[in-house]
Each structure stands twice: as C-alpha cells, then as structure tokens.
Amino acid sequence: MKLKTLLTAAATALAFAVAPAHAEKIIKLHHLNVDDPFESTTGAMVTVFKNLVESGTGGSVKVQTFPNGQLGKDNEVLSQVKGGLVQAGIFSVGGFASAYPMIGVLDVPFLFPDISTTYTVFDGPFGQKLAADIEAKTGMAVLGFGDSGGFFAITNSKKAIKTPADMAGLKIRTMTSEPHKRIISSLGGQPAAIAWAEVYTALQTGVADGQMNPVPIITMAKFNEVQKHITLTDHLFAPYVWVINRKFFDSLTPDEQAVVRSAAKSAIVANRGISRIIEASSKGLPALAKTMTVTSLTPAEKAAFRSAAQPAVKAYVSETFGKEGEDMLSALEQAVEAAGK
C-alpha cells in the first residue's frame, strides 16, 4: 500500500509539474532587425505587441521575440511558420514572395502619391482583399501590414543620380524579388540579388555599388558608412507582411484571439509612428545628410523614372500572374485613387 501511495503521489506531482508547460501558449515571433523600438521599425512592432498580448491575456499567452534573423532568412522561417515550428513572423515583401509570389503586385513602382495613402490602402478594403487571398493560398492568418520605413530611396558609392541615365552601369543590390530586379534593369542599372545579412559587406567591398531601401533602414544598417550618395526617388512602398500560424491561432480562446489581433493593430500604429520619427530625426535623413550627398527629384524628374520603370513591372505582373494578377493590381490602383478623394 505504501508503495502504491508513493507512486500515486509521484504521478500526481508530475502531472501538476507538467500541466503548466502543456497549457502555456507561446508565440515565437521572427523578424530581421533589432528589438530596440527606437532603432528599428519592426523592433517597435514586436515590443508593443509583446506588452499588449501578455498584459491583455493575463499572461496566458507569452511572446518570445527572435530579432536579427536568428531563426533564419525570411524564406526559411516562412516554412517554419506554415509548419507551426515558429508561430509568427514579420516578413519583407521580397522574403514573403517565396510563400505568396503574387505579393509582387505591390512592387509596381510609383503607385502611391504620399505615405498616408499607403496606410489608408492597406488598412482598408484592398488590404482585406489581399489578406484574404494570402490566407487562402498559404494557410497562414494575416495580422496586418507594417511599415518597413516609408518610401524607398536609392544609394550608391559612385555618383549623384537625377535621371534614369545616371543609373547606367551601376550594380544595385535588390531583394530576390523579380519586380525589384526589373525596376533596376529598366532604369539601366545592373540588379544584384544579395541576402540582407551580406549587403553591408557587398557595398563595402564593391560587390555592389548601391542598394535601395527606406531611409530608416539605411540608417539602421549604417549604409552611410559605405555609400556616398542618396536619391529620394520614393519609388516603392514595400510593407512588412505579418502572419501567424493558423492552427496555433485557432487554438487560442476567442478572447485571446481578440487580444492578439488588437495588439497587432496597435503595434503597427507604433511601427508607423517610429518610422516617421526615425526618418525625420537625427537618426534619419538629417544624419545621412552629414556624410552623404542628398538628391531630391522634381515632379518632372520623378515622372521620367516612373515612365522608365513602371511598364516593366506591370508587364511582369501580367506575364506571371495573368488575369488574377491584373485584377489585384487594378484593385490596388483603384484603392489608391479612392484614398486621394
């Protein structure tokens, strides 16, 4: 009897010890940049999200952040999110293309007249349409579309760029995104697809002459140390795509799901705010202007870039995605037009 009692007590103790671990709900959250909310746009997202989820659920859902691509490159982590090994991730458009190629529709250049229009478009019916299509084709739930730092600029180490002709011969780093490559090619440059972790060294050693990214990303990555010129082309807005494993999300209680979605919305508001602050502050363009030549384009000069680059990417959308891609692009253009009214 004593032995049976001891065994029963031991089993009960073990059950209580193991139960919390089984009940614990953890969101492992991947992103490519630092966690510091004042240095990184995704850092602001994950910091706010973690705080709101853990406080809003009373600790029943925990968030573990994995910055700087600790879990792998975007395309590698995407498969982990789909498989449930990682619960969520904030992905660049280029990285997300491996799971949802039609994200390339967003890479048609010079679609948005200003940054506020991008927020209206991605928070509105078009963003909902895009999210629904992503969910249908990937099986992952979309938590929202973040700001990667605003509009793209082009930097290089060789010369000031004011016209497409100035791009001739320049080796410009791009994401693996085919539309990004076509943008550079159509402007006369030579696209070079280089992994994010290798960009600084590639610019430093001359493997690439330049790159294109939003100003906050350029300052965060310290590209001003290896680049002399920056042109404010404002040619692209590439949102971060934030997804979560559908099976994990469905395992949460309705209240927990509501907290996660609300926290993601608030986190994106913080992300957008810090993007604009970094861009305008001593950590943004004013800092770059101290060591780089800053070139702003007139409307006529910008129109020349648009005329050279936009047809090439629109042709890519038609060739690659057919009528479905054309319809998605048409919906995007209509949303941009409606936002301006």
MOZI-V285220 format. One record per residue. PHI is phi in radians with two decimals (* if undefined). PSI is psi as a letter, one per 40 degrees, with the letter a starting at -180 (none if undefined). OMEGA is omega in whole degrees, 0 to 359 (999 if undefined). Layout:
PHI;PSI;OMEGA, PHI;PSI;OMEGA
This chain:
*;d;180, -1.08;d;181, -1.11;d;180, -1.11;d;180, -1.13;d;179, -1.10;d;180, -1.15;d;178, -1.11;d;179, -1.10;d;180, -1.15;d;180, -1.12;d;179, -1.12;d;179, -1.08;d;180, -1.14;d;180, -1.07;d;179, -1.16;d;181, -1.21;d;184, -1.47;d;186, -0.93;d;181, -1.06;d;181, -1.12;d;180, -1.22;d;184, -1.34;d;184, -1.16;h;180, -1.96;h;185, -2.11;h;173, -1.75;h;172, -1.44;h;189, -2.05;h;182, -1.58;i;164, -2.72;i;191, -1.64;e;186, -1.99;a;182, -1.30;i;180, -1.39;e;183, -1.05;h;184, -1.21;e;180, -1.74;e;180, -2.04;d;189, -2.41;h;180, -1.18;d;177, -1.33;d;175, -1.05;d;177, -1.12;d;180, -1.06;d;187, -1.24;d;180, -1.14;d;179, -1.16;d;181, -1.04;d;181, -1.02;d;181, -1.07;d;184, -1.27;d;179, -1.19;d;184, -1.20;d;178, -1.31;d;183, -1.24;d;179, -1.75;e;182, 1.13;f;178, 1.53;e;180, -1.24;d;174, -2.12;h;178, -1.85;i;178, -2.14;h;175, -1.94;h;182, -1.65;i;179, -2.22;g;184, -1.41;i;172, 0.99;f;178, 1.07;f;182, -1.02;d;183, -1.56;e;180, 2.30;a;177, -1.28;i;183, -0.90;d;184, -1.14;d;178, -1.28;d;183, -1.26;d;178, -0.98;d;179, -1.16;d;178, -1.24;d;177, -1.18;d;179, -1.08;d;181, -1.47;e;178, 1.56;e;176, -1.23;d;173, -2.09;h;187, -1.44;d;186, -2.68;i;178, -2.76;i;175, -1.94;h;192, -2.05;i;172, -1.23;i;177, -1.03;d;180, -1.08;d;180, -1.21;d;184, -1.25;e;182, -1.06;d;180, -1.17;d;178, -1.72;d;183, -2.48;g;185, -0.96;d;185, -1.22;e;173, -1.07;e;178, -1.07;e;176, -1.03;d;181, -1.24;e;184, -1.59;e;172, -1.16;h;188, -1.32;i;174, 1.06;f;178, -1.51;d;188, -1.80;h;181, -1.34;d;180, -2.78;i;188, -1.22;d;181, -1.13;d;178, -1.12;d;180, -1.08;d;180, -1.15;d;179, -1.06;d;183, -1.19;d;185, -1.39;e;176, -1.58;e;186, -1.78;a;183, -0.98;d;179, -1.14;d;178, -1.03;d;178, -1.17;d;178, -1.11;d;180, -1.13;d;180, -1.07;d;181, -1.10;d;180, -1.20;d;177, -1.07;d;181, -1.11;d;181, -1.15;d;186, -1.60;d;183, -1.95;d;184, 1.43;e;178, -1.69;i;178, -1.50;i;181, -1.68;h;177, -1.63;e;178, 2.65;i;181, -2.11;h;182, -1.57;i;180, -1.80;h;181, -1.41;e;178, 2.33;e;180, 1.76;a;182, -1.28;i;180, -1.34;i;170, -2.12;i;177, -1.97;h;176, -2.00;i;174, -2.81;i;184, -1.80;e;189, -1.83;d;189, -2.81;i;175, -1.27;i;180, -2.02;h;177, -2.17;e;180, -2.37;i;176, -0.98;d;180, -1.06;d;180, -1.22;e;181, -1.41;e;187, -0.94;h;175, 1.45;e;182, -1.37;h;177, -1.54;h;185, -1.97;h;178, -1.18;h;174, -2.26;i;167, -1.19;i;178, -1.30;e;181, -1.03;h;178, -1.08;d;177, -1.02;d;178, -1.10;d;178, -1.10;d;182, -1.17;d;177, -1.03;d;182, -1.13;d;180, -1.08;d;182, -1.15;d;178, -1.55;e;177, 1.73;e;178, -1.53;i;178, -1.95;h;181, -1.24;i;178, -2.34;h;180, -1.34;h;183, -2.30;h;180, -1.06;i;184, -0.94;d;184, -1.13;e;184, -1.85;e;188, -1.15;d;183, -0.99;d;181, -1.12;d;179, -1.09;d;178, -1.24;d;181, -1.16;d;184, -1.63;e;179, 1.52;e;174, -1.05;d;172, -2.26;i;178, -1.49;d;184, -2.78;a;180, -2.79;i;177, -2.32;h;181, -2.90;i;172, -1.16;i;182, -0.97;d;180, -1.04;d;178, -1.24;d;180, -1.10;d;180, -1.25;d;180, -1.05;d;182, -1.45;e;179, 1.06;f;179, -1.17;d;178, -1.09;e;177, -1.26;d;184, -2.22;e;179, -2.31;i;183, -1.85;d;187, -2.27;i;175, -2.39;h;178, -2.00;h;182, -1.46;g;183, -1.29;d;183, 0.94;f;188, -1.50;d;182, -2.40;i;164, -2.18;h;184, -1.98;g;184, -1.21;i;167, -1.32;h;177, -1.84;h;185, -1.89;h;182, -2.19;i;179, -2.37;i;179, -1.02;h;186, -1.14;d;181, -1.10;d;178, -1.13;d;182, -1.05;d;180, -1.19;d;179, -1.36;e;179, -1.33;i;175, -1.22;i;177, -0.94;d;179, -1.15;d;179, -1.16;d;177, -1.06;d;180, -1.10;d;178, -1.13;d;181, -1.09;d;180, -1.15;d;179, -1.13;d;180, -1.11;d;179, -1.13;d;178, -1.08;d;179, -1.14;d;180, -1.13;d;179, -1.22;d;174, -1.05;d;178, -1.13;d;179, -1.03;d;180, -1.20;d;179, -1.11;d;181, -1.20;d;176, -1.06;d;181, -1.20;d;179, -1.13;d;180, -1.06;d;182, -1.02;d;186, -1.64;e;187, -1.63;a;179, -1.15;e;176, -1.65;e;184, -2.06;b;184, -1.04;d;177, -1.00;d;179, -1.22;d;180, -1.13;d;183, -1.13;e;179, -1.23;d;184, -2.19;e;182, -2.13;i;172, -1.44;h;182, -1.72;h;179, -2.01;h;174, -1.79;i;182, -1.73;i;172, -1.30;i;177, -0.95;d;180, -1.18;d;178, -1.14;d;179, -1.14;d;179, -1.09;d;179, -1.16;d;176, -1.14;d;181, -1.09;d;181, -1.08;d;181, -1.38;d;190, -1.72;d;189, -1.12;d;180, -1.04;d;182, -1.14;d;182, -1.38;d;175, -1.10;d;177, -1.12;d;178, -1.07;d;180, -1.04;d;181, -1.16;d;182, -1.13;d;189, -1.56;d;188, -2.00;e;177, 1.06;a;184, -1.10;d;180, -1.06;d;178, -1.19;d;178, -1.10;d;179, -1.15;d;179, -1.15;d;178, -1.13;d;179, -1.10;d;178, -1.11;d;178, -1.15;d;180, -1.12;d;178, -1.17;d;178, -1.15;d;179, -1.12;d;180, -1.11;d;181, -1.13;d;181, -1.16;d;182, -1.51;e;183, -1.54;none;999
